[in-house]
C-alpha cells in the first residue's frame, strides 16, 4: 500500500519539461572555432602542433609546447553574405561585425627534473562559434500562403496558441458556419500576393579555459583542460505577405514575427597528448 501511495504521489506532482528540438541540437553542437589569427591561417590544425592558445580547446597538450610565458589576443572583423532565389526573385543580405574571438595567457614554469622540461598553465577563452547572420527571402505572384497551413491545421483540429490562435484573433483565419470549415482570403481570392521573410541571428558560444600541460624532454606532451562554455543565441524573423497591387479582394497584408532566445552554460573536461 505504501509503494502504491508513492507511485500515485509522483504521478500527481509530475510536470512538463521542454528540451531542445533537432534544429537547436544541430545549431549548438556544430562548432567552428575561431581562435587566434595564427590558428585561423592554419585552418585550426593545432591539435597536433600546439604552441598556440587555440589548442587548449582542441588538444590541451598543445599548451605544453610553449617555451616561455605568453599573452595573446585576437581581433577580427567578419561579414556574411546570404543569397536567396525565390519565385525567380534574387536577393542578397549581408551582416558585418567586429569582435575578440580569443584571449589567453600561458605561464611557463621550468622544471629541475631530468625528464620534465616545464609545466605550463593557461587561462583565457576561445570563441567556439559565431551566429551572426542575416537573410532576406522575397518573391512576387505567390500561388500559396502560410495561412494555408493555419487553415489546414485548424480544419484538422490541430490548434496552436502561437499560430492558429493568433491568426484567428487577428482576422486572417476565418470560419464558414455553413460548411463548418476554416478558410482565408488569399485562398479565396486566388493568391498572387508578394512574400518577404527576413531572419536576423546574433550570438556566440565561448569557452572559458583553465589548462595544465607538461613537456617531457621535448618528445612527449601531456595536458588537460577544464572548459566552461557559455551560449547566447538570438533569432528574430519577420514574414510578410502583401497585396500591394490590390489583386485580392478584402486582403491587404499581414506580418508574422517570431523571436527565439537561447542561453546556457556547461562544463567539460579534455585530456590530450602529443
C-alpha positions in Angstrom: 0.0 0.0 0.0 2.8 2.4 0.9 4.5 1.7 -2.5 1.3 2.4 -4.3 0.9 5.7 -2.4 4.4 6.8 -3.5 3.6 6.0 -7.1 0.4 8.0 -7.0 2.3 10.9 -5.4 4.9 11.0 -8.2 2.1 10.9 -10.8 0.3 13.8 -9.4 3.3 16.0 -8.8 4.8 15.3 -12.3 5.0 18.2 -14.8 6.1 19.0 -18.3 9.6 19.9 -19.4 10.8 21.2 -22.7 14.2 20.4 -24.2 16.0 21.0 -27.5 14.5 20.3 -30.9 16.6 19.0 -33.8 17.4 22.5 -35.1 18.7 23.6 -31.7 20.8 20.5 -31.2 22.4 21.0 -34.6 22.9 24.7 -34.2 24.6 24.4 -30.8 26.8 21.3 -31.5 28.3 22.5 -34.8 31.5 24.2 -33.5 33.6 26.4 -35.8 36.4 27.6 -33.6 37.8 31.0 -34.5 40.8 31.2 -32.1 43.9 33.1 -32.9 44.9 34.6 -36.2 47.8 32.1 -36.4 45.4 29.2 -35.9 42.9 30.6 -38.4 45.6 30.9 -41.0 46.4 27.2 -40.5 42.8 26.0 -40.6 42.9 25.4 -36.8 45.3 22.5 -37.4 46.9 22.9 -34.0 45.7 19.7 -32.3 49.0 18.1 -33.2 51.2 21.2 -33.4 50.5 23.1 -30.2 52.2 26.2 -29.2 49.0 28.2 -29.7 46.3 29.0 -27.2 43.6 27.7 -29.6 44.9 24.2 -28.9 43.6 24.4 -25.4 40.1 23.9 -26.9 41.3 21.2 -29.3 44.1 19.2 -27.7 45.3 20.7 -24.4 48.7 19.0 -24.7 49.5 21.9 -27.1 49.8 24.2 -24.1 52.9 22.2 -23.1 54.7 23.2 -26.3 55.1 26.8 -25.1 58.8 27.5 -24.3 58.1 30.8 -22.4 55.2 32.7 -20.9 53.0 34.4 -23.4 49.9 36.7 -23.5 47.9 36.8 -26.7 44.6 38.1 -28.1 43.0 38.4 -31.5 40.6 40.9 -33.0 38.6 40.0 -36.1 36.3 41.8 -38.5 33.9 39.5 -40.2 31.0 39.6 -42.6 28.5 37.1 -44.1 26.6 37.3 -47.4 23.5 35.2 -47.9 22.0 34.8 -51.4 18.4 33.6 -52.0 16.4 32.8 -55.1 12.6 32.5 -54.6 9.9 32.8 -57.3 12.7 34.0 -59.7 13.5 36.8 -57.4 17.1 37.0 -56.3 18.0 38.8 -53.0 21.2 39.3 -51.0 21.6 40.2 -47.4 24.9 40.9 -45.6 26.0 41.4 -42.0 29.3 42.7 -40.6 30.7 42.7 -37.1 33.9 43.1 -35.1 34.8 41.0 -32.0 37.6 39.4 -30.0 37.4 35.6 -30.5 40.4 34.8 -28.4 42.4 35.9 -25.4 44.8 33.8 -23.3 47.8 33.8 -21.0 50.2 30.9 -20.7 52.6 30.8 -17.8 55.7 28.5 -18.0 57.4 27.0 -15.0 60.8 25.5 -15.6 61.5 22.1 -14.0 64.6 20.8 -12.4 63.6 17.2 -13.2 65.8 15.5 -15.8 62.7 14.1 -17.6 60.4 17.1 -17.4 61.4 20.4 -19.1 58.5 22.5 -17.9 54.9 22.8 -16.6 52.6 25.2 -18.2 49.3 26.8 -17.1 46.9 28.5 -19.5 44.0 30.8 -18.7 41.7 32.5 -21.2 38.9 31.9 -23.6 38.3 30.8 -27.2 35.2 31.5 -29.3 33.7 28.2 -30.5 31.1 29.6 -32.8 29.6 32.9 -34.1 25.9 33.0 -35.0 25.9 36.5 -36.6 24.0 36.2 -40.0 21.2 38.0 -41.8 18.9 36.6 -44.5 16.2 38.0 -46.8 14.0 35.9 -49.0 11.3 37.5 -51.2 9.2 36.9 -54.2 6.1 38.0 -56.1 3.0 36.3 -57.5 2.9 33.5 -54.9 0.5 30.7 -55.5 0.3 29.6 -51.9 0.4 31.1 -48.4 1.5 30.4 -44.9 -2.2 30.9 -44.0 -3.0 27.7 -45.9 -1.1 25.8 -43.1 -3.1 27.5 -40.5 -6.4 26.6 -42.3 -5.3 23.0 -42.8 -4.3 22.6 -39.1 -7.5 24.3 -37.9 -9.7 22.0 -40.0 -7.8 19.0 -38.7 -8.4 20.3 -35.1 -4.7 20.9 -34.6 -4.7 24.2 -32.8 -1.7 26.2 -31.5 -1.9 29.3 -29.4 1.2 30.6 -31.3 -0.1 30.0 -34.8 -3.8 29.3 -35.4 -5.0 31.2 -32.3 -3.0 34.3 -33.4 -4.4 34.1 -37.0 -8.0 33.7 -35.6 -7.8 36.6 -33.3 -6.3 39.0 -35.9 -8.9 38.0 -38.6 -6.7 36.4 -41.2 -8.2 33.0 -40.3 -12.0 32.9 -41.0 -14.7 30.3 -40.3 -17.6 29.3 -42.5 -20.6 28.4 -40.3 -22.4 26.8 -43.1 -19.7 24.4 -44.2 -18.1 24.2 -40.8 -14.7 24.8 -42.3 -11.9 27.4 -41.8 -10.7 29.4 -44.8 -8.5 32.5 -45.6 -8.9 35.5 -48.0 -5.8 34.6 -50.0 -7.1 31.1 -51.0 -10.5 32.5 -51.7 -9.1 35.4 -53.8 -6.7 33.2 -56.0 -3.4 34.3 -54.5 -0.9 36.5 -56.4 0.5 38.3 -53.3 4.1 39.2 -52.6 6.1 37.4 -49.8 9.1 38.5 -47.9 10.9 36.9 -44.9 13.9 38.4 -43.0 15.9 36.5 -40.5 18.5 38.1 -38.1 20.7 35.9 -35.9 23.0 37.1 -33.2 25.2 35.5 -30.5 28.1 33.1 -29.9 29.5 30.2 -28.0 32.5 30.9 -25.9 34.7 28.5 -23.9 36.5 29.8 -20.8 39.6 27.7 -20.2 41.9 26.5 -17.4 44.6 24.3 -18.9 47.7 22.5 -17.5 50.3 20.7 -19.5 53.8 19.2 -19.2 56.7 19.0 -21.6 58.7 15.7 -21.3 62.1 16.2 -22.9 60.5 17.9 -26.0 59.3 14.5 -27.1 56.1 14.0 -25.2 53.5 16.5 -24.2 50.6 15.8 -21.9 47.8 18.2 -21.0 44.3 18.6 -19.6 41.7 21.4 -19.9 38.6 22.3 -17.8 36.3 24.3 -20.1 33.2 26.3 -19.2 31.1 27.0 -22.2 28.7 29.9 -22.4 25.9 30.0 -25.0 24.0 33.1 -26.2 21.8 32.8 -29.3 19.0 35.1 -30.5 17.0 34.8 -33.7 14.3 37.3 -34.9 12.2 36.6 -38.0 9.5 38.6 -39.8 7.3 37.0 -42.5 5.2 39.4 -44.6 2.5 38.8 -47.2 1.3 41.9 -49.1 -1.2 42.6 -51.9 0.3 45.9 -53.0 -1.4 45.6 -56.4 -4.8 45.2 -54.9 -5.5 42.0 -56.9 -7.1 40.2 -54.0 -10.5 41.3 -52.6 -10.6 42.2 -48.9 -7.0 41.2 -48.1 -4.3 43.8 -47.7 -1.3 42.5 -45.8 -0.1 40.8 -42.6 3.1 40.3 -40.7 4.0 37.2 -38.7 7.0 37.6 -36.3 8.9 35.1 -34.2 11.6 35.5 -31.6 13.8 32.9 -30.0 16.5 33.5 -27.3 18.6 30.6 -26.0 21.1 30.9 -23.2 23.0 28.3 -21.2 26.3 27.2 -19.8 28.1 23.9 -19.2 31.4 22.4 -18.2 33.6 19.9 -19.9 37.0 18.2 -19.4 39.6 17.3 -22.1 42.8 15.4 -21.9 45.3 15.0 -24.7 48.8 14.1 -25.7 51.3 14.9 -28.4 
